[in-house]
């Protein structure tokens, strides 16, 4: 039976943490981009109504 060494386990946990962090950053970037475009559109609508 094969058992992973502590070094391999730490490497696997580190890689999983890195992947999870990458996912969080990627989807956060998408969310911030969507919010930014929505705010820009709202500002354009508000400014165009004032004139």
RODO-334764 format. One record per residue: residue in one letter; x, y, z of N, C-alpha, C in turn. Coordinates in steps of 0.05 Angstrom, whole numbers, plus 32768, in hexadecimal, padded with zeros to 4 digits. Layout:
residues N
AXYZXYZXYZ...
***
This chain:
residues 51
X80117FE88000800080008000801280198000X8009802D7FF0801980457FED800F805B8000X80208068800F8019807E8020802980968017X801C80AD8016802A80C6800E803B80CF8025X805280DA801E806380E5803380588101803BX8062810B805180598125805B805F813B8047X807581388039807D814C80258069814C800EX806181358005804E81337FEF8033813E7FF8X802B8137801080118141801A8011815F801CX8027816B802780288188802880288194800DX803581887FF9803581937FDE801981917FD2X800A817B7FD67FEF81797FCC7FDD818D7FD8X7FDF81917FF37FCE81A580017FD581C17FF7X7FEF81C67FF37FF781E07FE87FEC81E67FCDX7FED81D17FBC7FE381D47FA07FC481D97FA1X7FB681CA7FB27F9981CE7FB47F9381EA7FBEX7FA281F47FD17F9E820F7FDB7FA382247FC6X7FB8821F7FB67FBE82317FA07FA882327F8BX7F9E821A7F857F8882197F717F6F82277F7CX7F6982227F957F51822F7FA17F55824E7FA1X7F6C82577FA87F7282747FA87F6F827F7F8CX7F7982707F787F76827A7F5D7F59827C7F54X7F4982687F5B7F2C82697F557F2082827F62X7F2582867F7C7F1A829D7F8A7F2182B77F7DX7F3B82BA7F767F4482D37F6A7F3782D77F4EX7F3582C17F3F7F2A82C37F247F0C82CB7F25X7EFD82BE7F357EE082C57F377EDC82E07F44X7EED82E87F567EEB83037F617EF183177F4CX7F0483127F3B7F0A83257F257EF283277F12X7EE583117F0C7ECD83127EFB7EB783227F08X7EB3831D7F227E9E832B7F317EA383497F32X7EBC83517F377EC3836E7F387EBF837A7F1DX7EC6836C7F087EC383767EED7EA6837B7EE6X7E9583687EED7E78836B7EE87E6D83837EF7X7E7483867F117E6B839C7F217E7583B67F16X7E8E83B77F0C7E9983D07F017E8983D87EE8X7E8483C57ED67E7583CC7EBE7E5983D57EC5X7E4C83C87ED87E3183D07EE17E3183ED7EECX7E4683F47EFB7E47840F7F067E4C84237EF0X7E5D841D7EDD7E62842F7EC77E4984347EB7X7E3A841E7EB17E2184217EA27E0D84327EB3X7E0B842E7ECD7DF9843D7EDD7E01845B7EDEX7E1B84617EDF7E24847C7EDE7E1E848A7EC4X7E21847B7EAE7E1B84867E937DFD848D7E92X7DEC847B7E9C7DCF84807E9B7DC884987EACX7DD3849A7EC47DCD84B07ED67DD784CA7ECAX7DEF84CB7EBF7DF984E37EB37DEA84EB7E9AX7DE184D87E8A7DD384DF7E727DB684EA7E78X7DAB84E27E8E7D9084EC7E967D9285087EA1X7DA985107EAC7DAB852A7EB87DAD85407EA3X7DB6853A7E8B7DBA854F7E777DA185547E67
***
